[in-house]
Amino acid sequence: MTTPTPGFQPGAILTRAQIHPVLGGSGYAGICPAAEKRNVLLFSDSKIGERYGYRDGWLAEDDDIGPIFTYTGAGKQGDQTLNGGNAAILDHASKGRTLHLFIAVGKVPGSDTRTHRYIGRFRLDERTPFEIREAKDELSQDRSVIVFRLRPIGSFIRETSDTLQPTPTSRFRFNRTGGRRDRAYRRQRRQRQQPTYATQIEAARDDLAEAFEERETAAGHPLVQLELSMRNSTSQLSFDLYNQTNNTVYEPTASAASESINQALAQLLNARHYMRELVHDQSLHFMVLTPSLPREDLRDLLAEHGIGIVYRNDSGGFSEFDNPTISNGRSRGFRCVDCPVLA
């Protein structure tokens, strides 16, 4: 259940004194739950975001479903958590509440009263509700922030000034604990929801990644998270498993079925396309991490694209697969592109 369209339309310039009697809530927080009106009000202010190294806004490019507005959660010091106002956003659908988004635009002439442009009604993206990114807190300390991905419901207004600027060149950065941190956030979110097929798939991928990272760390090969900003895009690719020693990206799958393999292949090919533009001290390597050995035609598919395979073997450990020939017996002429050998 969602709330009906309010008495004002997208594009309206309003003060909080005008907003709260219609949609509920009160005060001056950036996230204002309004249980009595079955709403959650979200207020975005670019000046506040710039102070902490982030900016809310529309992604420049739509995905296959449509436009996405990214909104940074609440919490000024330390890592943000999925509590308080952030929980109100995360749980809005299960509680029958609608998200209403406002962007600060100025002040009432002759006063200090802030004005806000009403953008429209929103819901949380079901496929990827949020991403975790690095930013500074109010003490200039590095911390993790929750960036919610919001999709509009019905009519909305989309100003050029509210759209994020694409990254002019590809770039990447590493986070030593990012993978474990992101899996913890996702685990916390799953615990708040009723299990679905999608959450079961996500949990299987996370469990496999967790086991592989523990194995590599114990062997003296710690893995880090790779965040890749893509050229001419406002979106990012994130890989929880990256070995800096041998420049290898691992993409885990929930199963060895074709759907999972194809999704992992697409992610890795996308990463390779952008990472090749960057300077590297050694060759790039890309590996699919699977819970069991994929069937022969899928192994051929990966090898033809220069993608290696690490799979969980019958003893519970991990093995690298060497596939020197394609299914009809002809020599492929190469293994995956310089795939590293597991220690």
C-alpha positions, 0 to 999 in steps of 0.5 A: 500500500502506498499513499495517494498523490499529495496536494502539491505536485513535483516541482513545487517549491515548499517550506517544511511548514507547508510540507509536514502538515500534508505528508506528516513528520516534523523537525529538521532531520534529513530523513523524517518518518511519518508513521501517521501518514504512512510516509518517509520524507527525504531531504537532500542538500548538496551543500551538506553532502559536499562538506563530507565528500559525497553528492546525492543526485540522479545517475546520468544514465538510466538502467533497463528499468528506468531512472535512479536517484542516489540518496546518502543515508544518515549518520555524521560520524563513523560508519553509517548503520542500517538503524534509525532513519536508514532503517526507515528507508530500508523498511518502507515497503514492508511497512506500507510507507512511501518515500517522498523526496525533496531537494534544498533550493534556497531560502524564503526571501528576507528570512533564513527559512529553507525552501525545498523542491518536491521531486516526487514519490519513490520506492527503494530499488528492489534489485540493489537497494543500496551500495556502500561507499567511502566518504569522510565524516564530520571529523574528516575520518574515512568511513562507510556511507550507505547510498540508497538507490531510489526509483520514482513512482508516477510523475517526477521532476528531473533537473539537470542541476540534480544530475550527477556528472559522469566520470571523465576517465576510468579510475579504481581504488582499493578498500582493505576491509570493504568486501567483508564490510559489504557482506555484513551490511547485506547480511544485516539487510537479509535478516530484516526481510522475509527470505526470497529466491533473490536473497537466497542467491545473494546469501549463497554468493556471499557465503562462497566469497567469505569462504574463499577470502578466509582461505586466501587470507590464511594462505598469506594472500589477503584480498581487498575490495576493488571499486571501479568508476567507469569512464563516461558513467556515474555508475560504479562496479564493485568487486569484493575479491581482488588480489593485489599481488597478482592483479586478479579479480574474482567474481563469485557465483551462487551456482555453476548454472548457465545463468550465474556463469553468464552474469559473472562473465558479463561483470568481468568483461565489463571490468576488463574493458575499463581496467585495460584503460588504466596503467598496471604493473603486471597483467590483468587476470579475471576468474569466476569463483563457483561453488562447483565445477561448471559443465563443459560448454560453460567452461569453454565459454569462459576460456574463449573469453580469457576467463579462468575458473576457481571452484569449490572441490569435493573436499571443501577446498578450492581448485583452479580448472585448467581447460586446454581444449574445447569440447570437439577436441580441437586445441584452443591455443591458450589457457585463460589469459595468464590465469594465476595458480592458486597457492 
